Amino acid sequence: MKGLDPIILIVGAGFAISAGFAIAAAPLDVPDTMAERVKACVICHGSEDKTGRDGYYPRIAGKPQGYLFNQLRSFRDGQRYYRPMALLLADLSDQYLQEMADYFSTLKQPYPPPERMISSPREIRLARKLIDYGDPARKIPACIECHGKELMGTAPFIPGLLGLPRVYLIAQFAAWRGGGLLRRHAAHCMSEIAKQLTLEETNALAAWLAARPVPENIGPAAVLSVEMARRCGSIVQRDGIR
């Protein structure tokens, strides 16, 4: 640099800075797709389940469209409470939530491997009884009546039960049982069922479900039975759902 005029250096630096600003100011060519719009969602809800500082974020890819729409609207309207979700969805219309639900429902992503089976033979029998037969004396339907024979959900409103961690399943049973801040659905059939289950039963169910592998190439069941559709009308007859 020796021998160069300081004025020349200053002018040259000025041109370089101006060029940098010009480059920075150039508009980005971002495609107007739903994949781009929901990037804020996949920070937490990526291709795998994720545990953060303030909670557990389940994968939402491939879940039934109607179920996803119901959950998005419940977060927006305060029937489910999680402040970041409420803020993110506060100003979005039903139509936009529907488009988001449609997008995520069509994504195909691999499931995590099942957890290690930790249940005793007695706990396994208890879980299988509730899954396959329920308990009619307590008006507890079999899990497969709503969530499908393969437990992969029922289109378009009921989610699957496989591929989820045991601790998450236990937490959801507790939320349904307690209602209150986390779930404020009034007269929801899952809330009624959860309140009839004992702590031993929910633990047995969660452990057995978490240890089951997710079957390949099997999606949600096509039809909910007439009886369960009647009982769970709060799920399947929400306005605005196609």
C-alpha positions in Angstrom: 0.0 0.0 0.0 3.1 2.2 0.3 3.1 5.2 -2.0 -0.7 5.3 -2.7 -2.5 8.6 -2.2 -4.7 8.5 0.9 -7.5 10.2 -1.0 -7.4 7.5 -3.6 -7.8 4.9 -0.8 -10.7 6.7 0.7 -12.5 7.1 -2.6 -11.8 3.4 -3.4 -13.2 2.3 -0.1 -16.3 4.4 -0.7 -17.0 2.7 -4.0 -16.5 -0.7 -2.3 -18.9 0.2 0.5 -21.5 1.5 -2.1 -21.2 -1.7 -4.1 -21.7 -3.7 -0.9 -24.9 -1.8 -0.1 -26.1 -2.3 -3.7 -25.6 -6.0 -3.4 -27.3 -6.2 0.0 -30.3 -4.2 -1.3 -30.9 -6.5 -4.2 -34.3 -8.2 -3.8 -34.2 -11.9 -3.1 -36.1 -14.2 -5.5 -38.1 -16.2 -3.0 -40.7 -18.5 -4.5 -44.2 -17.9 -3.2 -44.9 -21.4 -2.0 -46.4 -22.9 1.1 -43.1 -24.5 1.8 -41.5 -21.1 2.1 -44.3 -19.6 4.1 -44.2 -22.3 6.8 -40.5 -22.2 7.4 -41.2 -20.6 10.8 -43.2 -23.8 11.6 -40.6 -26.3 10.7 -38.0 -24.6 13.0 -39.8 -26.5 15.8 -41.9 -29.0 13.9 -39.3 -30.5 11.6 -38.9 -34.0 10.2 -38.4 -35.5 13.7 -39.9 -35.0 17.1 -38.0 -32.4 19.0 -37.6 -31.4 22.6 -36.9 -27.7 23.4 -36.4 -25.6 26.4 -40.1 -25.0 27.0 -41.7 -28.2 25.7 -42.0 -31.0 23.2 -42.6 -30.3 19.6 -44.2 -33.3 17.7 -43.8 -33.8 14.0 -46.9 -32.8 12.1 -46.0 -34.1 8.7 -48.5 -36.6 7.4 -51.1 -36.1 10.1 -54.7 -36.0 8.9 -55.7 -32.7 7.3 -58.8 -32.1 9.4 -56.9 -32.8 12.6 -54.2 -30.3 11.8 -56.8 -27.7 10.9 -58.6 -28.2 14.2 -55.4 -27.9 16.2 -54.3 -24.8 14.4 -57.6 -23.1 14.9 -57.7 -24.2 18.5 -54.3 -22.6 19.2 -55.4 -19.4 17.4 -58.8 -19.2 19.3 -57.4 -20.2 22.7 -58.9 -23.6 23.1 -55.3 -25.0 23.3 -52.8 -22.7 25.0 -49.2 -22.3 24.0 -48.2 -18.6 23.7 -45.7 -18.9 20.7 -48.4 -20.7 18.7 -51.1 -18.2 19.7 -48.9 -15.3 18.5 -47.8 -17.0 15.3 -51.4 -17.8 14.3 -53.3 -14.8 15.7 -54.1 -13.0 12.5 -54.4 -16.0 10.1 -57.8 -16.8 8.5 -59.5 -20.1 8.5 -58.7 -20.4 4.8 -55.0 -19.9 5.4 -55.0 -22.4 8.3 -56.7 -24.8 5.9 -54.0 -24.4 3.3 -51.3 -25.0 6.0 -53.1 -28.1 7.2 -53.4 -29.4 3.6 -49.7 -28.8 3.0 -48.4 -30.6 6.1 -50.9 -33.5 5.7 -49.3 -34.4 2.4 -45.7 -34.5 3.6 -44.1 -37.9 3.7 -41.2 -38.2 6.2 -39.7 -41.1 8.0 -40.7 -41.9 11.6 -38.3 -42.4 14.5 -37.6 -46.0 15.6 -39.8 -47.3 18.4 -38.8 -47.0 22.0 -37.6 -50.0 24.0 -40.4 -52.0 25.6 -40.4 -51.4 29.4 -43.8 -52.9 30.2 -44.4 -56.0 32.3 -46.6 -58.8 30.8 -49.5 -57.5 33.0 -49.1 -54.0 31.7 -49.0 -55.2 28.1 -52.3 -57.2 28.6 -53.9 -54.1 30.2 -52.9 -51.9 27.3 -54.0 -54.4 24.6 -57.4 -54.8 26.3 -58.0 -51.1 26.2 -56.7 -50.7 22.6 -58.7 -53.6 21.2 -61.8 -53.7 23.4 -61.9 -50.7 25.7 -64.1 -50.9 28.8 -67.8 -50.7 28.0 -68.7 -50.6 31.7 -67.0 -47.2 32.0 -68.0 -46.1 28.5 -64.4 -46.3 27.3 -64.3 -47.3 23.6 -61.5 -49.3 22.1 -58.6 -47.1 20.9 -59.0 -48.7 17.4 -62.6 -47.5 17.1 -61.3 -43.9 16.6 -57.7 -44.2 15.8 -58.0 -47.1 13.3 -57.2 -50.8 13.3 -53.5 -50.0 12.6 -53.6 -47.0 15.1 -52.6 -44.7 12.3 -55.6 -42.4 12.7 -58.8 -41.9 10.8 -59.1 -39.4 8.0 -59.6 -36.5 8.1 -59.9 -35.7 11.9 -58.3 -38.4 14.1 -54.5 -38.6 14.5 -52.4 -41.7 14.7 -51.0 -43.0 18.0 -47.8 -44.6 16.8 -44.4 -42.9 16.4 -44.8 -40.8 19.5 -42.6 -40.8 22.6 -44.1 -42.3 25.8 -43.6 -39.1 27.8 -45.5 -37.1 25.2 -48.4 -39.5 25.2 -48.6 -39.4 29.0 -48.6 -35.6 28.9 -51.4 -35.6 26.5 -53.5 -37.9 28.6 -52.9 -35.6 31.6 -53.8 -32.6 29.5 -57.1 -34.2 28.4 -57.9 -35.3 31.9 -57.1 -32.0 33.5 -58.3 -29.6 30.8 -57.8 -26.1 32.2 -55.0 -24.0 30.7 -53.6 -26.4 28.1 -56.8 -27.8 26.6 -60.1 -25.8 27.1 -62.3 -27.9 24.8 -65.7 -28.3 26.4 -67.4 -31.7 26.2 -64.7 -33.2 24.1 -65.0 -37.0 23.8 -61.2 -37.5 24.4 -61.5 -35.5 27.6 -64.4 -37.6 28.7 -62.5 -40.8 28.0 -59.2 -39.7 29.6 -61.0 -38.8 32.8 -62.2 -42.5 33.1 -58.7 -43.9 32.7 -56.5 -44.6 35.7 -52.9 -43.5 35.9 -51.8 -47.1 35.6 -53.8 -47.5 32.4 -52.5 -44.3 30.8 -48.9 -45.3 31.7 -49.5 -48.8 30.3 -51.0 -47.4 27.0 -48.3 -44.9 26.5 -45.5 -47.4 27.1 -47.0 -50.0 24.7 -47.8 -47.5 22.0 -44.3 -45.9 22.1 -42.7 -49.3 21.7 -44.7 -50.2 18.6 -43.1 -49.7 15.1 -44.9 -47.6 12.6 -46.2 -49.8 9.8 -44.9 -48.9 6.4 -47.1 -47.7 3.6 -50.2 -47.5 5.8 -52.1 -44.3 6.2 -55.1 -43.3 8.2 -58.3 -45.3 8.1 -60.9 -44.0 5.7 -64.1 -43.9 7.8 -65.0 -43.2 11.4 -67.8 -45.4 12.7 -71.3 -43.9 12.9 -71.4 -44.4 16.7 -68.0 -42.7 17.3 -68.8 -39.9 14.8 -71.9 -39.2 16.9 -70.1 -39.4 20.2 -67.2 -37.2 19.0 -69.2 -34.7 17.0 -67.2 -31.9 18.6 -64.2 -33.1 16.4 -65.9 -34.1 13.2 -68.4 -31.3 12.7 -66.3 -28.1 13.1 -67.4 -25.4 10.8 -65.1 -24.5 7.9 -63.6 -28.0 7.5 -63.9 -29.6 4.1 
